[in-house]
Amino acid sequence: MSADGPSTETESLRPVPPILDPATLEAKTGASGYPEPFLAAVAGRTRKRLGNPLGLTRFGVNLTRLDPGSASALRHWHTNQDEFVYVLEGELTLVTDAGETVLRPGMCAGFPSGRPDGHHLVNRSGAPAVYLEVGDRAPGDDAFYPDEDLVYRSEDNRYYHRDGTPW
């Protein structure tokens, strides 16, 4: 199975166990498709994709750890994807157009698609933080980054400058 889902029709029909121990999954540290100047922001982010190995196709679920000083992503918003985060451990600062809010274990936040309110999480504490992130897999989802000269276009899976030139 590929990271984006089943690679063949036969693979998509194969029974998938409904239970998963996240400790058995490979963690991806700092993985991002961002152009080089932006990679440092997420260098301390580690994700384990939980939805794919369970055969989920309509939404994704990640178990994400942020080391101190790291961000979940660049501040962004999506045209077609809803996002949801639930804090499990540690303390995270949610940064949106409205300002900053500290999130602690048991707190959650949601970001409806199409709402141009850039958001991300930053770990400003001295200890790692862990949270679940859930997003749908709506086709045609573009992302805008209000603090950077950056736009993601789903039609060709590439990043562009705001003026339309490719990165």
Buried (B, 14 or more C-beta within 10 A) or exposed (E): BEEEBBEEEEEEEEEBEEEBEEEEBEBBEBEBEBBEEBEEBBEBBBBBBBBBBEBBEEBBBBBBBBBBEBBBBBBBBBBBBBBBBBBEEBBBBBBBEEEEEEBEBEBEBEBEBEEEEBBBBBBBBEEBBBBBBBBBBBEEBBBBBBEBEBBBBBEEEEBBEEEEEEB
